[in-house]
Amino acid sequence: MKKGIYLSIKPEFTKRIETGEKNYEFRKYYPKQKIDILYVYETAPTCALKYIIELGNIIEYPNKISKEGYGNSDFNDGLKKSKYAYEIKHVDILEKPITLLQLRNIYNFFPPQGYAYDERYPELTNEINNSEIKRLI
C-alpha cells in the first residue's frame, strides 16, 4: 500500500509543478517512513487541497539530479537549504479541490508547517483517494 504525507506548497511553485517545469520538490527533511505520495495543500490565496503527486526517487545532496527543471541546478550546486529532492513522477489534480473551510470543519485538518502522515487523517485520505482526479503529468 502506498504511503503519503500532507504538505503545503505556495501557488508560485504548484503552477510550475502543473506544467512540468518543476520536476522535483525540494525539502529539508526526509520522513522517517518511506513515502510514495504527496497530498498537496496549495497555500494562500488558493487555500485548498488540490494535488496528488506520485513520487519517484528521493535524492539526498550531494547526489545530483537532472539539470533540467526549476531549481535543479541550485540543488546540484548546493545553493538550496533543502537537502532532499523528491522526484515528481505523476501529478494529479482534484476535480473538486477541498477548501480550507471544509478541511477544518469536516476533517479537523490544518495545513502542516512541515508535513503530516496520511494516517493522521484517514477520512480525508480516503475521501481524496475516492475523488475524481485529472492526470496532468
Backbone as JSON, one array per atom type, in Angstrom:
{
  "sequence": "MKKGIYLSIKPEFTKRIETGEKNYEFRKYYPKQKIDILYVYETAPTCALKYIIELGNIIEYPNKISKEGYGNSDFNDGLKKSKYAYEIKHVDILEKPITLLQLRNIYNFFPPQGYAYDERYPELTNEINNSEIKRLI",
  "N": [[0.84, -1.19, 0.0], [0.48, 2.22, -0.78], [2.19, 4.97, 0.72], [1.7, 8.13, 2.17], [2.26, 11.7, 2.58], [0.99, 14.77, 3.88], [1.49, 18.04, 2.73], [2.31, 21.54, 2.46], [2.36, 23.81, -0.26], [3.38, 26.71, -1.98], [1.42, 28.68, -4.33], [2.97, 29.75, -6.47], [4.85, 27.8, -6.92], [3.35, 25.45, -7.26], [2.15, 25.93, -9.68], [4.3, 25.71, -11.41], [4.87, 23.05, -11.04], [2.56, 21.92, -12.09], [2.88, 22.42, -14.84], [5.07, 20.93, -15.41], [7.5, 22.09, -15.42], [8.78, 22.25, -13.0], [10.27, 19.57, -11.71], [11.08, 18.32, -9.46], [10.47, 18.3, -5.97], [11.69, 20.2, -3.39], [12.98, 19.65, -0.18], [13.81, 20.05, 3.32], [13.87, 17.84, 4.82], [13.61, 14.27, 5.31], [11.05, 12.07, 5.58], [10.52, 9.76, 8.33], [9.29, 7.38, 7.68], [9.07, 5.49, 4.63], [7.92, 7.16, 1.75], [5.45, 7.52, -0.87], [3.65, 9.2, -1.98], [2.59, 12.6, -2.29], [0.31, 14.64, -0.77], [-1.0, 17.57, -1.64], [-1.47, 20.69, -0.26], [-2.44, 23.76, -1.41], [-1.24, 26.9, -0.7], [-2.25, 30.25, 0.45], [-3.26, 32.54, -2.12], [-5.1, 30.53, -2.68], [-5.75, 28.37, -0.85], [-6.52, 25.54, -0.53], [-6.77, 21.96, -0.71], [-5.35, 20.41, -3.33], [-3.71, 18.77, -5.03], [-2.32, 15.58, -5.96], [0.62, 14.0, -5.79], [2.66, 11.68, -7.27], [5.55, 10.1, -6.25], [8.94, 9.57, -7.35], [12.23, 8.68, -7.08], [13.91, 9.7, -4.07], [16.31, 11.98, -3.6], [19.34, 12.58, -1.95], [21.31, 15.38, -1.21], [24.87, 15.33, -1.37], [24.33, 14.03, -3.81], [23.47, 14.07, -7.27], [20.9, 15.49, -9.39], [18.79, 15.55, -12.35], [19.73, 18.16, -14.57], [17.86, 19.61, -15.89], [15.0, 21.45, -15.19], [13.1, 23.39, -12.82], [14.94, 24.92, -10.33], [16.69, 22.81, -10.09], [19.47, 22.98, -10.81], [20.43, 24.69, -8.82], [20.06, 23.03, -6.6], [21.86, 20.94, -7.2], [24.22, 22.38, -7.11], [24.44, 22.94, -4.46], [23.2, 25.18, -3.42], [20.75, 25.4, -2.27], [18.72, 25.39, 0.72], [17.51, 23.09, 1.19], [18.0, 19.62, 1.63], [17.06, 17.44, 0.35], [15.7, 16.07, -2.63], [12.71, 15.45, -4.03], [11.61, 13.37, -6.41], [9.3, 14.07, -8.95], [6.94, 12.08, -10.3], [4.29, 11.67, -11.29], [1.5, 13.89, -11.62], [-1.54, 14.62, -10.27], [-4.65, 16.35, -10.3], [-7.22, 17.35, -8.14], [-10.57, 17.15, -9.13], [-12.49, 18.54, -7.74], [-11.25, 20.64, -5.68], [-10.45, 20.61, -2.15], [-11.55, 22.84, 0.11], [-10.08, 25.09, 2.55], [-11.87, 25.68, 4.61], [-13.63, 23.45, 4.49], [-11.74, 21.45, 5.0], [-10.98, 22.02, 7.65], [-13.47, 22.01, 9.05], [-14.75, 19.53, 8.45], [-12.75, 17.54, 8.5], [-11.01, 18.19, 10.53], [-8.55, 19.2, 9.86], [-5.52, 20.91, 9.59], [-3.42, 22.88, 7.66], [-0.17, 21.62, 7.33], [2.91, 22.85, 8.76], [5.34, 21.62, 8.4], [5.18, 18.56, 7.62], [2.58, 16.04, 7.5], [1.72, 12.73, 8.23], [-0.32, 10.6, 6.14], [-1.91, 8.81, 7.55], [-2.72, 10.13, 9.78], [-4.95, 11.51, 9.13], [-7.24, 9.73, 8.32], [-9.91, 9.7, 7.24], [-9.92, 11.87, 5.5], [-7.85, 11.16, 3.72], [-8.99, 8.86, 2.61], [-11.23, 10.03, 1.37], [-9.95, 11.66, -0.57], [-8.63, 9.69, -2.09], [-10.79, 8.48, -3.25], [-11.84, 10.38, -4.86], [-12.7, 12.28, -7.83], [-10.21, 12.66, -10.21], [-7.8, 14.38, -12.26], [-5.3, 13.6, -14.5], [-2.35, 15.33, -14.82], [0.39, 15.23, -15.35]],
  "CA": [[0.0, 0.0, 0.0], [1.26, 3.44, -0.9], [2.24, 5.79, 1.93], [1.79, 9.52, 1.77], [2.29, 12.79, 3.54], [0.38, 16.04, 3.51], [2.36, 19.19, 2.89], [1.84, 22.8, 1.87], [3.22, 24.4, -1.28], [2.88, 28.01, -2.47], [0.92, 28.64, -5.71], [4.01, 30.02, -7.48], [5.54, 26.54, -7.19], [2.41, 24.44, -7.78], [1.95, 26.24, -11.12], [5.45, 25.14, -12.13], [4.7, 21.59, -10.96], [1.48, 21.6, -13.04], [3.36, 22.48, -16.22], [6.2, 20.03, -15.58], [8.74, 22.87, -15.34], [9.39, 21.85, -11.73], [10.14, 18.11, -11.7], [11.48, 17.87, -8.12], [10.07, 19.13, -4.83], [12.85, 20.26, -2.51], [12.64, 19.7, 1.24], [14.93, 19.95, 4.26], [13.72, 16.62, 5.61], [13.14, 13.01, 4.74], [10.23, 11.43, 6.62], [11.05, 8.52, 8.92], [8.71, 6.28, 6.91], [9.18, 5.65, 3.18], [6.69, 7.72, 1.19], [5.25, 7.41, -2.31], [2.65, 10.19, -2.4], [2.45, 13.89, -1.61], [-1.01, 15.27, -0.85], [-0.54, 18.95, -1.6], [-2.33, 21.82, 0.06], [-1.92, 24.98, -2.01], [-1.4, 27.99, 0.27], [-2.96, 31.47, 0.05], [-4.67, 32.82, -1.89], [-5.96, 29.4, -3.04], [-6.19, 27.75, 0.41], [-7.27, 24.31, -0.8], [-6.02, 20.75, -1.02], [-5.6, 20.31, -4.77], [-2.88, 17.9, -5.84], [-1.75, 14.31, -5.51], [1.85, 13.82, -6.54], [3.32, 10.38, -7.1], [6.99, 10.31, -6.2], [9.93, 8.6, -7.8], [13.33, 8.6, -6.12], [14.23, 10.85, -3.22], [17.76, 12.11, -3.72], [19.95, 13.39, -0.9], [22.51, 16.12, -1.58], [25.41, 15.9, -2.6], [23.99, 13.33, -5.05], [22.97, 15.0, -8.29], [19.65, 15.2, -10.11], [18.78, 16.1, -13.69], [19.92, 19.62, -14.61], [16.64, 20.19, -16.44], [13.93, 21.61, -14.21], [13.17, 24.56, -11.97], [15.64, 24.74, -9.06], [17.56, 21.63, -10.09], [20.89, 23.37, -10.81], [20.72, 25.21, -7.47], [20.18, 21.86, -5.72], [23.12, 20.26, -7.54], [25.34, 23.25, -6.72], [24.43, 23.12, -3.01], [22.74, 26.53, -3.1], [19.45, 25.33, -1.59], [18.72, 24.95, 2.12], [16.96, 21.73, 1.15], [18.96, 18.53, 1.43], [16.4, 16.33, -0.35], [14.96, 16.35, -3.86], [11.69, 14.43, -4.24], [11.3, 13.29, -7.84], [7.87, 14.09, -9.27], [6.65, 11.17, -11.41], [2.97, 11.99, -11.83], [0.76, 14.92, -10.9], [-2.99, 14.6, -10.46], [-5.34, 17.45, -9.66], [-8.59, 17.0, -7.74], [-11.6, 17.86, -9.91], [-13.09, 19.47, -6.78], [-10.33, 20.86, -4.56], [-11.08, 20.66, -0.83], [-11.22, 24.15, 0.66], [-9.6, 25.15, 3.92], [-13.04, 25.6, 5.49], [-14.03, 22.04, 4.51], [-10.67, 20.68, 5.66], [-11.07, 22.26, 9.1], [-14.77, 21.64, 9.62], [-15.11, 18.12, 8.24], [-11.65, 16.6, 8.78], [-10.17, 18.72, 11.6], [-7.24, 19.28, 9.22], [-4.89, 22.21, 9.5], [-2.27, 22.72, 6.78], [1.06, 21.43, 8.11], [4.09, 23.69, 8.52], [6.3, 20.67, 7.83], [4.37, 17.55, 6.94], [1.8, 15.15, 8.35], [1.45, 11.45, 7.56], [-1.71, 10.41, 5.72], [-2.67, 8.03, 8.55], [-3.23, 11.06, 10.79], [-6.24, 11.96, 8.61], [-7.72, 8.61, 7.49], [-11.14, 10.03, 6.49], [-9.53, 12.77, 4.41], [-7.09, 10.36, 2.75], [-9.97, 8.03, 1.93], [-12.0, 10.94, 0.51], [-9.1, 12.04, -1.7], [-8.38, 8.5, -2.92], [-12.04, 8.13, -3.94], [-12.29, 11.57, -5.58], [-12.41, 12.37, -9.26], [-8.96, 13.36, -10.42], [-7.36, 14.53, -13.64], [-3.84, 13.45, -14.61], [-1.7, 16.45, -15.51], [1.7, 14.75, -15.82]],
  "C": [[0.88, 1.25, 0.0], [1.1, 4.3, 0.35], [2.42, 7.24, 1.5], [1.92, 10.48, 2.93], [1.53, 13.98, 2.96], [1.42, 17.12, 3.69], [1.78, 20.38, 2.15], [2.86, 23.32, 0.88], [2.57, 25.69, -1.77], [2.45, 27.89, -3.93], [1.99, 28.88, -6.77], [4.75, 28.74, -7.85], [4.6, 25.47, -7.73], [2.14, 24.68, -9.27], [3.08, 25.63, -11.94], [5.4, 23.61, -12.11], [3.66, 21.15, -11.99], [1.98, 21.53, -14.47], [4.52, 21.52, -16.48], [7.53, 20.76, -15.53], [9.52, 22.51, -14.07], [9.18, 20.34, -11.6], [10.69, 17.48, -10.42], [10.89, 18.83, -7.11], [11.22, 19.05, -3.84], [12.42, 20.46, -1.07], [13.89, 19.54, 2.09], [14.94, 18.61, 4.97], [13.36, 15.43, 4.74], [12.32, 12.33, 5.83], [10.82, 10.11, 7.1], [10.52, 7.29, 8.18], [8.9, 6.56, 5.42], [7.85, 6.18, 2.64], [6.68, 7.61, -0.33], [4.4, 8.54, -2.86], [2.78, 11.47, -1.6], [1.02, 14.36, -1.85], [-0.75, 16.76, -0.62], [-1.67, 19.94, -1.35], [-1.68, 23.05, -0.55], [-2.26, 26.15, -1.09], [-2.14, 29.19, -0.34], [-2.41, 32.02, -1.27], [-5.62, 31.65, -2.17], [-6.59, 28.75, -1.81], [-7.07, 26.53, 0.17], [-6.3, 23.16, -1.03], [-6.35, 20.4, -2.46], [-4.9, 19.18, -5.49], [-2.52, 16.6, -5.14], [-0.54, 14.08, -6.41], [2.44, 12.45, -6.22], [4.82, 10.59, -7.23], [7.78, 9.19, -6.85], [10.98, 8.51, -6.71], [13.42, 9.87, -5.28], [15.74, 10.89, -3.11], [18.28, 13.02, -2.61], [21.2, 14.06, -1.43], [23.69, 15.55, -0.79], [25.16, 15.07, -3.87], [23.3, 14.3, -5.99], [21.67, 14.51, -8.9], [19.78, 15.79, -11.51], [18.94, 17.61, -13.64], [18.66, 20.32, -15.1], [15.57, 20.27, -15.36], [14.19, 22.78, -13.28], [13.84, 24.24, -10.63], [16.65, 23.61, -9.04], [19.05, 21.98, -10.03], [21.31, 23.9, -9.44], [20.91, 24.07, -6.48], [21.54, 21.19, -5.94], [24.34, 21.05, -7.09], [25.38, 23.53, -5.22], [23.94, 24.49, -2.56], [21.39, 26.56, -2.39], [19.64, 24.94, -0.13], [18.27, 23.49, 2.19], [18.04, 20.71, 0.86], [18.38, 17.41, 0.57], [15.62, 16.84, -1.55], [14.02, 15.18, -4.1], [11.31, 14.45, -5.73], [9.79, 13.22, -8.05], [7.64, 13.22, -10.5], [5.34, 11.51, -12.1], [2.32, 13.06, -10.97], [-0.71, 14.79, -11.28], [-3.58, 15.8, -9.74], [-6.76, 16.99, -9.31], [-9.56, 17.82, -8.58], [-12.3, 18.89, -9.02], [-12.13, 19.63, -5.61], [-11.09, 21.01, -3.24], [-10.62, 21.94, -0.14], [-10.76, 24.05, 2.11], [-10.75, 25.03, 4.91], [-13.53, 24.15, 5.61], [-13.01, 21.2, 5.26], [-10.76, 20.81, 7.18], [-12.35, 21.68, 9.68], [-15.09, 20.16, 9.53], [-14.01, 17.18, 8.75], [-10.73, 17.04, 9.92], [-8.71, 18.8, 11.13], [-6.77, 20.72, 9.2], [-3.63, 22.04, 8.67], [-0.97, 22.64, 7.57], [2.13, 22.45, 7.75], [5.18, 22.82, 7.9], [5.53, 19.67, 6.99], [3.59, 16.76, 7.98], [1.55, 13.87, 7.57], [-0.03, 11.3, 7.25], [-2.54, 9.67, 6.76], [-3.23, 8.91, 9.67], [-4.64, 11.54, 10.42], [-6.86, 10.88, 7.73], [-8.96, 8.94, 6.67], [-10.81, 10.91, 5.29], [-8.79, 12.0, 3.33], [-8.03, 9.48, 1.94], [-10.8, 8.86, 0.95], [-11.21, 11.3, -0.75], [-8.91, 10.86, -2.65], [-9.61, 8.03, -3.67], [-12.61, 9.3, -4.73], [-11.98, 11.46, -7.07], [-11.14, 13.2, -9.42], [-8.67, 13.44, -11.92], [-5.85, 14.45, -13.65], [-3.29, 14.61, -15.41], [-0.38, 16.01, -16.13], [1.83, 13.28, -15.45]]
}
